[in-house]
Amino acid sequence: MEYADKVRTFFSGKVVRKDLTAQIKGSAVVPTYVLEYLLGQYCASDDEVIVADGIERIKDIIKSNFVHRSDAELVKSRVREQGEHRIIDKINVVLNDKQNQYEADFANLMLRDVPIVDRIVTQHKKLLSGAGVWCIIDLSYDHSRDAKVRWGIESIKPIQVSAIDVQEYLGARPQFTTDEWLDLLLHSIGYEPQYFSRRDKFIQLSRLIPFVESNFNFIELGPKGTGKSHVFSELSPHGVLVSGGDVSKATLFVNNNTRQLGLVGFWDVVALDEFEQEKNSKTIDGDLVKILQNYMANQSFNRGNDTIMATASMAFVGNTKHTVPYMLKNSHLFESIPQGYLKGAFLDRMHLYIPGWEVRILKESVFSHGHGFIVDYLAEILREMRRLDFSDLLSSVAILDPSLTQRDKLAVFKTFSGLAKLLYPHRQLTEEEAEELVEFAMEGRRRVKEQLYLIDETFQQQPSLFRYVHKATGQEREVALLESLSLDSTFEIPDVITVDVDSGSVNTTSTNPTTNKLFIGDRAFKENQTGLSFRKLFGDYIEGAKQISLIDPYIRQPHQYRLLMEFLVLISERKPLDQEVDVEVVTYFESPDKEIEAKANFDQLTESVADLGIQLTYRFDPAIHDRFIYLNNGWRIKLGMGLDMFQKPDLMDIASVFPEKRKCKKRFEISYQRI
């Protein structure tokens, strides 16, 4: 069964075409989950006629019922004339103790102090959270002369799904491959999977971990325009996004005057947006940082003499001001956050630091046109799974290094658990898939820890070694940071943190990774790693070779021919001008038609490189599988992925002319062998 058919078959009525959301939304300031709630009501069909009618119905609802702030007076007039009218607005409820009644404020209609009966508030406690809840509201108007209050709320229906079947969700998961499930989740948050590598998908979906894992502390810093706050503002009625500069003890935890609980007491996820230093910004309340720090560690805060337990996850998203090489050379990766939070004890509470600089700037083309979960349905599923713990799956495959602190281990276990619940909710995953989650989780925590060594020297006294033992093989594996691996060797990084494995000591040294001695052995590369080029990988090994054989079965697509040309140019650059080199290319085409086309391409290429002193020959061999470079100077290089190891850059991406900026496609190895 094709992927699209699976989605519609196993999740009928629970998925929606994501392009319809964008089509309807237009300029309306409506959260995605509100629109998709309506799409689920009126466009749950594959019949284009029904979908078209549903879209028109929803547009009419938005036009007639959704309150735009600019039309507030017009809507009020309509309610007055009709006596009662249904609207869609965000409302917040407070207790007026002087009048001994609850009163509602309307965000867009701009009505204040509208009485609301106790029954409704008791039924929907989140109305009291202070952040507002989107609702369908029947609003009435009293024309009588003796009316003390003109406006009345007849009924309220928070916009969220009424019921879900978690077992149905879990039962459908085995029908999808891991790649298909990744794509379904990516469609669900609004993105087209084909534009993202596997690591990119993990980074995007990791933003959902706070929704599926209780008391999870998440931070993402990166350039503007990468969608950092999108998930927290648009995709769940159980999360709230607030400006980092507007938070206070009363907003987050408790108002000591009214004893009203703050956001942490009501929401599953509280996200602080624009979490960065700004000129002329107000001073950070030191007490707030201490309370937040205590809550992030202990899941509790005080209200008077009472201790309140809460499960809200904390997310911090903000912009970076410099490139990663600049930060690694001159400061650290937390340099942009407000100074008041730049404390080792606070930052040590972070479970996962997502490298926002790896996320590409969002363009219209990357937004989904396929089927994904109605986000409100997905939000309810994730909320149900918050009560589960999948960390035992980690313990079954890996043993974390004993040098890791309790907070390090907790961070790794919680990130692993969250990712496992997202990708493998049925608890069925291979050892390789489990290791993938372990390494992603360890990398996210190591990114926090290595900055702590720079920010607070006391952390250097007990260094953590981010490695684990694979239980099945007994093999020990270290988890490195991609940004460290990706640093171009032309950048000299004077302050590189290294950990001595034997003594456990932390050293800060000036390092320039260049050497005259050629490496022998296996080198591993990670998905999205940059700083690589054919010059760096093969240049020194080509020196002195007069006969070179490239075996690569995948030289078929235009970009693969360009990579071959790049390799041939490198050979010409590494040989004396008056010397000729024989180069043989061995590849394969399954289709005879493609082979004819390939011969024409290779003949043209043979003629083109002849002036460079390269005598190119080629042949097609259906028996080849592994990729190799054989050189008659005594070297053999085994290519894990052949020459096609990089992601294709966009047309206007500098990586198209700057090889070191290209990203690796996936994890692979290159083996350098003497023969």
PAKOL-658357 format. One record per residue (C-alpha): residue in three letters; x, y, z. Coordinates in steps of 0.25 Angstrom, whole numbers, plus 2048, in hexadecimal, padded with zeros to 3 digits. Layout:
PAKOL-658357
ALAXYZ ...
//
This chain:
PAKOL-658357
MET800800800 GLU80580E7FC TYR809818807 ALA7FD821804 ASP7F3816804 LYS7F8811811 VAL7F681F817 ARG7E8820812 THR7E4811816 PHE7EA810824 PHE7E781F828 SER7DA822821 GLY7D482F826 LYS7E183282E VAL7E9837823 VAL7E884481B ARG7EE84980E LYS7F8853814 ASP7F785C807 LEU7E985F80A THR7ED865818 ALA7F686F811 GLN7EB871806 ILE7E1875810 LYS7E987C81A GLY7EE888811 SER7F089481A ALA7E788F825 VAL7EE88F832 VAL7E8881836 PRO7F087683C THR7F286A834 TYR7EB86183D VAL7DF86A83C LEU7DF86982D GLU7E185A82D TYR7D6858837 LEU7CD85E82D LEU7D3856821 GLY7D1849829 GLN7C284D82A TYR7C085181C CYS7CA84C813 ALA7CC83D818 SER7CB83780A ASP7D38337FD ASP7C78397F5 GLU7CC8467EF VAL7BE84B7EE ILE7BC8497FD VAL7C984F800 ALA7C785B7F7 ASP7B985D7FE GLY7BF85B80C ILE7CA866809 GLU7BF870805 ARG7B886C811 ILE7C486E81A LYS7C787B813 ASP7B9880816 ILE7BA87C825 ILE7C7884826 LYS7C189081F SER7B488F827 ASN7B9889834 PHE7C788B836 VAL7CA89983D HIS7D48A1836 ARG7D98AD840 SER7D68B7835 ASP7C88B2833 ALA7C58B2842 GLU7BB8BD842 LEU7B48B7836 VAL7B38A983D LYS7AD8B084A SER7A38B7841 ARG79F8AA83B VAL79D8A3849 ARG7958AF84E GLU78C8AF841 GLN78A8A0842 GLY78989E851 GLU793892850 HIS79E88F847 ARG7A9884846 ILE7B7888846 ILE7C5883846 ASP7CF88A84F LYS7D988885A ILE7D488B868 ASN7DA88B875 VAL7D288A883 VAL7D5891890 LEU7CE89089D ASN7C889E8A2 ASP7C889C8B1 LYS7C18A98B3 GLN7B58A58AB ASN7B78968AE GLN7B78928A0 TYR7BF88D894 GLU7C1897889 ALA7C789587B ASP7CF89D872 PHE7CF89C863 ALA7DC89D85C ASN7D78A284E LEU7C98A7851 MET7D08AF85D LEU7C48AD866 ARG7C88AE875 ASP7C28A8882 VAL7B78A087B PRO7B0897886 ILE7B1888884 VAL7AA87E88C ASP7B2875896 ARG7AE86888F ILE7B586C882 VAL7C2870889 THR7C2863892 GLN7C085B885 HIS7CC86287E LYS7D6866889 LYS7E186A87E LEU7D887787C LEU7DE87C889 SER7ED87A884 GLY7EF888880 ALA7F4885872 GLY7E688386C VAL7DF878865 TRP7D9878857 CYS7CA875857 ILE7BE87484F ILE7B587D858 ASP7A6881857 LEU7A688F85B SER79989685F TYR7948A5861 ASP7898A986B HIS7818B5866 SER7798B7872 ARG7798C5879 ASP77D8BF887 ALA7888B6882 LYS7958B888A VAL79D8B1880 ARG79A8B1872 TRP7A38A586D GLY7A1897871 ILE7A788986E GLU79D87F86B SER7A7873867 ILE7B5871865 LYS7BC86585D PRO7CC86585E ILE7D1862850 GLN7D7854853 VAL7D484684F SER7CA840858 ALA7CF831859 ILE7DB829854 ASP7DE81A853 VAL7ED819857 GLN7ED80A854 GLU7E880C846 TYR7F4816844 LEU7FE80B84A GLY7F7800842 ALA7F9808835 ARG80880B837 PRO80D7FD833 GLN8077FF825 PHE81180A822 THR820809820 THR828813829 ASP82B81C81D GLU81C81C81A TRP819820828 LEU82382A828 ASP81D83081C LEU80F830822 LEU81383782E LEU81B841826 HIS80E84481D SER80684582A ILE80F85182F GLY80E857821 TYR81A854819 GLU81D84C80C PRO826840810 GLN82E840803 TYR83584D806 PHE83B847813 SER84683D816 ARG844833821 ARG84B83B82B ASP843848827 LYS83784082A PHE83C83C837 ILE83F84A83B GLN83184F836 LEU82A84483E SER83284684A ARG82A85384C LEU81E84A850 ILE82584385B PRO82084D866 PHE812849862 VAL81483A863 GLU81E83A86F SER81A84187C ASN82484A883 PHE82D84B877 ASN836857876 PHE83985B868 ILE841866861 GLU843869853 LEU84C87584E GLY84E87883F PRO84C882834 LYS83F88A832 GLY835884829 THR83787582C GLY829872832 LYS82E871840 SER822876847 HIS81887083D VAL815863844 PHE81386A851 SER80987584C GLU80186D841 LEU80185E843 SER7FB85B851 PRO7F086185A HIS7F885C866 GLY804865864 VAL806873865 LEU81087D85F VAL814889867 SER81F894865 GLY82B89186D GLY82C8A0871 ASP81D8A0876 VAL81E895880 SER81E89788F LYS81C88E89C ALA80D89189B THR80C88E88D LEU81388088D PHE81187B89B VAL8078838A5 ASN8028918A8 ASN8058928B7 ASN7FA89D8B8 THR7EF8958B2 ARG7F58878B4 GLN7F18848A5 LEU7F987A89F GLY80287E893 LEU804877885 VAL80C86B88B GLY801867893 PHE7F7866887 TRP7FF86287A ASP806856876 VAL81185F86F VAL81586D872 ALA81E873867 LEU82687F869 ASP82888685B GLU833890858 PHE83B88B863 GLU847894860 GLN84E8A0864 GLU8498AD85F LYS84E8BC861 ASN8468C486B SER83F8B7870 LYS83A8B687E THR8438B0888 ILE8408A188B ASP83A89E898 GLY8448968A0 ASP8398908A8 LEU83288B89C VAL83E884897 LYS84087D8A4 ILE8318798A5 LEU832874896 GLN83F86D899 ASN8398668A5 TYR82D86289D MET83585C891 ALA83C85389B ASN83184F8A5 GLN82485189D SER81E8598A8 PHE81D8688AD ASN81786E8BA ARG80A8768BB GLY80A87B8C9 ASN80D8708D3 ASP8088668C8 THR81185E8BE ILE80B85D8B1 MET80F8518A7 ALA80E854898 THR81184C88C ALA813858882 SER81F857879 MET827863877 ALA82C867869 PHE835873866 VAL837878857 GLY83F884853 ASN848889848 THR857888847 LYS85F895843 HIS86B88E83D THR870882835 VAL87487583C PRO883877839 TYR88288583F MET87B88084C LEU88587484E LYS89187D84C ASN88C88A854 SER88288585E HIS87987985F LEU86B874859 PHE86387B864 GLU868889861 SER85B88F85C ILE85288B868 PRO84F896872 GLN85A89987C GLY852895888 TYR850887883 LEU85F885880 LYS86187D88C GLY86786F88D ALA85D86A897 PHE85186E88E LEU857869881 ASP85B85C887 ARG84C859888 MET84A859879 HIS84884B873 LEU84984E865 TYR85085985D ILE84B85984E PRO85585F844 GLY84C86983E TRP85786D834 GLU85686082D VAL847863829 ARG84586A81C ILE83E87781A LEU82F873817 LYS82B875809 GLU81D873803 SER8218677FC VAL82485F809 PHE81686080E SER80E85380D HIS804850802 GLY801842807 HIS7F983C811 GLY7FD83D820 PHE7F683B82D ILE7EC846831 VAL7F584D83B ASP7EB84D846 TYR7E983E845 LEU7F883C846 ALA7F9846851 GLU7EF83D859 ILE7F7830856 LEU80483785B ARG7FD83C867 GLU7F882E86A MET806828869 ARG80C832872 ARG80982887E LEU81181D877 ASP82081B879 PHE82881486E SER836816874 ASP837808877 LEU839805868 LEU84680D869 SER84B804875 SER8487F786C VAL8537FC861 ALA85D805868 ILE865807875 LEU868816877 ASP87681A87B PRO87781B88A SER87E828889 LEU87082E885 THR86A836891 GLN85B833895 ARG85683F88E ASP85E83A881 LYS85782D882 LEU84A832885 ALA84B83B879 VAL84F830870 PHE844827875 LYS839831874 THR83D835866 PHE83E827861 SER830824868 GLY82A830861 LEU82F82C853 ALA82B81D855 LYS81D821858 LEU81D82A84C LEU823820842 TYR820812848 PRO814814851 HIS81180584F ARG81F802856 GLN8247FA84A LEU8327FF845 THR83F7F9840 GLU84C7FA848 GLU85180383D GLU84580C83E ALA84680C84E GLU85581084C GLU85181C843 LEU84882184E VAL85381F858 GLU85D827850 PHE85483284D ALA85083385C MET85F833860 GLU86383D856 GLY85884785B ARG85C846869 ARG86B847866 ARG86885485F VAL86385986C LYS86F853874 GLU87A85886B GLN87586786D LEU87486587C TYR88386287C LEU885870876 ILE87B87787E ASP87D87288C GLU88B86C88F THR88686489A PHE88085A890 GLN88E85788B GLN891850898 GLN888844895 PRO888842886 SER87E83A87F LEU882830874 PHE87782F86A ARG879821866 TYR871814868 VAL873805866 HIS86B7FD85C LYS8657F1865 ALA8647E7859 THR8737E9854 GLY87A7EF860 GLN87F7FA857 GLU88180885D ARG87D814855 GLU87F822857 VAL87582D853 ALA87B83984D LEU87584784A LEU87284983B GLU87685883C SER884854841 LEU885849836 SER88185382B LEU88A85E82E ASP892861822 SER8A185E824 THR8A486C820 PHE89E87282C GLU8A7871838 ILE89F86F844 PRO8A8874850 ASP89F86F85B VAL89B860858 ILE896858864 THR89C84A865 VAL89B84086F ASP8A6836873 VAL8A0829874 ASP8AA82387E SER8AB82E888 GLY89D834885 SER8A3842885 VAL89E84D87C ASN8A8855873 THR8A686286C THR8B0862861 SER8B3869854 THR8B185F848 ASN8B3860839 PRO8AF852834 THR8BA851829 THR8C4846827 ASN8CE84181D LYS8CC833820 LEU8C282C818 PHE8B7825820 ILE8B581681F GLY8A8810824 ASP899813824 ARG894821826 ALA885822829 PHE87C82E825 LYS86F83282A GLU863837822 ASN863846820 GLN872847823 THR87885281B GLY887856819 LEU88A84B810 SER88E84B801 PHE8958417F7 ARG8A184A7F9 LYS8A1847808 LEU89D838807 PHE8A58347FB GLY8AF83F7F7 ASP8BC83A7FF TYR8B982B7FB ILE8B982E7EC GLU8C78347EC GLY8D082C7E4 ALA8C68237DE LYS8C68207CF GLN8BB8167CE ILE8AE8187D5 SER8A280F7D5 LEU8948157DA ILE88A80A7DD ASP87C8107DF PRO86F80A7DA TYR8688177DC ILE86C8217D2 ARG85F8237CB GLN8598307CF PRO85D83E7CA HIS8628427D8 GLN86A8357D9 TYR8718387CC ARG8758467D1 LEU87B83F7DE LEU8838367D4 MET8888427CD GLU88C8497DA PHE89483C7DD LEU89B83C7D0 VAL89E84B7D2 LEU8A58487DF ILE8AD83D7D8 SER8B28477CE GLU8B68517D9 ARG8BE8467E1 LYS8C78427D5 PRO8D28497CF LEU8CE8517C3 ASP8D68497B9 GLN8D183B7BE GLU8C68337BA VAL8BD82A7C3 ASP8B481F7BE VAL8A781F7C5 GLU89D8137C3 VAL88E8157C8 VAL8868087CA THR87780A7CC TYR86A8037C8 PHE85D8067C2 GLU8517FD7C3 SER84A8027B7 PRO8508017A9 ASP84A80E7A5 LYS8518157B1 GLU85E80E7AD ILE85D81479F GLU85B8227A5 ALA86781F7AF LYS87081C7A4 ALA86E82979D ASN8708307AA PHE87D8297AD ASP88282B79F GLN88083A7A0 LEU88783A7AE THR8928327A9 GLU89583C79E SER8938487A8 VAL89E8437B2 ALA8A883F7A8 ASP8AE84D7A8 LEU8B084B7B7 GLY8B98407B5 ILE8AF8357B9 GLN8AD8297B0 LEU89F8257B4 THR8998177B1 TYR88C8117B6 ARG8858047B6 PHE8787FE7BB ASP8787F27C5 PRO86B7ED7CB ALA8737E57D5 ILE8787F17DD HIS8727F57EA ASP87C7FB7F4 ARG8838097F0 PHE89280A7F0 ILE89D8137EB TYR8A980B7E7 LEU8B68137E5 ASN8C480D7E0 ASN8CB8157EB GLY8C880A7F5 TRP8BA80F7FA ARG8AC80A7FA ILE8A18127FE LYS89380B801 LEU8888157FF GLY87C813808 MET87381A7FF GLY87B81C7F2 LEU87D82B7EE ASP86E82E7F0 MET8708317FF PHE86A83F800 GLN85D845800 LYS85984C7F3 PRO85A85B7F6 ASP84F8657F1 LEU85286D7E5 MET85687A7ED ASP85C8727F9 ILE86B8767FA ALA86E8677FC SER86C8657ED VAL87986C7EB PHE88086B7F9 PRO88185C7FB GLU88585D80A LYS87786280C ARG870856807 LYS86984D810 CYS86B83E811 LYS85F83680D LYS85F82C818 ARG869824821 PHE87481D81A GLU88281981B ILE88F81A812 SER89A810814 TYR8A8814810 GLN8B080780E ARG8BF805809 ILE8C17FA7FF 
//
